[in-house]
Amino acid sequence: MAGVNTNDTVVDLEQLRERVRSLMPKVVEDLKDLTRIPSVSLGSFDQTQVARSAEAVAELFAAEGMDVKVVAEGGRPAVIAHKSGPAGAPRVLMYAHHDVQPPGADADWDTPPFEPTERAGRLYGRGAADDKAGVMAHLAAVRAWGDDLPCDVTLFIEGEEEIASDSLPALLEKYADELRSDALVLADSANWAVGTPALTTTLRGTVRAVVTVRTLKHSVHSGMFGGAAPDALTTMCRLMAELHDAEGNVAVPGLDASEDTEIEYDADQLRSDAGMLPGTQLIGTGPLTSRLWLKPSITVIGIDAPGVDVASNTLTASARAKLSLRVAPSQDPQAAFDALKKHLEDAAPWGAEVNVELDELGAGFSADANGPVYEEARAAFADAWQNEPVDVGIGGSIPFVSLFAEMMPDAALLVTGVEDPDTRAHGANESLHLGEFEKVCLAETVLLQRIARRLGSE
Ligand SMILES: [Zn+2]
């Protein structure tokens, strides 16, 4: 059978499956209680709710006999909890976050965002998936093992993931000794499909840049000088056209790209998911998953120019554009910015002054998704789902993943998740597939045993 590599695992697996199944009603009840707390970390919301949610998480962990503390380093409260395994057992750090996105307009929800509601096998509510289900999956694994925990387990539940984890570096530094682990389980991503688990092994990096184009010392009448003197806005449009080739591939030399993916995104599904209009073509070449996860993309996200309603017959002297560049997972984002800057300066149309400034950089992530912990994780997924997991990427960035990777370069880093393609995290009617959630809980329970056996015996 797929993923089972020891003779006694099959028996244990069925016992664990039963044990987790029997725990699920209480796990889901506790998840509902957490979801009722509107722990929106965005500053304009009531932050006493984030504190309440940290306390509620801490209470749940303490009830499992864990050593628990609520900590903060100038940001929102996080929860650290620890429970020891047998002497010499491997150390596993499990991450999730207890803060949530703002709910948006109540009218967009079929049931109120902070009144968790079960419908057709799904649990609806803000945070029911992202990421309070991640919190509960970790807790379910600790619960399933009770006093026989096979690994040393530390739970780290952040309180400000949805506002970019600003104080996370300080927390990771301050508690470095107790957080350091052999394996990390970061449960804040998604599975590939209902029935198909996934490990997220790549994240693209991000660069934001501001481009300024100047052609004239001051604006002048378009009737007097148009036709001979170039305006900055038209010049900017020509410059932006240099970012892509005719097929829509990014045309900046020096940016890394790869087409090495094992799965493909159905083109019609992608068109539908992205809300593309019937006549709009997909851009770029190569597998869609490579375009989304492994190749760079460039988007013009803003332009400063006279507004349409106030525009006059004038040659504009200067224009600014803000660009968002998504960088291949393993490329240094600074090197990507340097390549973008050189390309735009070299391409300056009509001798215009082109100035490119860095606005923001974020590192990507590319796991070396091999080795004993990855093998055991894939086996644990196969045990739980009775289906082999796939490696997936994410086109965006998750800032905390690269922070953990920097802080613990020797640890195996597993980016897992509770979401499925219908979860709608951050949107209205966010929901958790309860059947898949049970498998997530089982996979984590099995994983602890597999890591203990594998790393303990090496
Ligand atoms: Zn999340």
Boltz pocket constraint, residues with backbone or C-beta under 6 A from the ligand:
constraints:
  - pocket:
      binder: B
      contacts: [[A, 97], [A, 130], [A, 131], [A, 161], [A, 188]]
      max_distance: 6.0
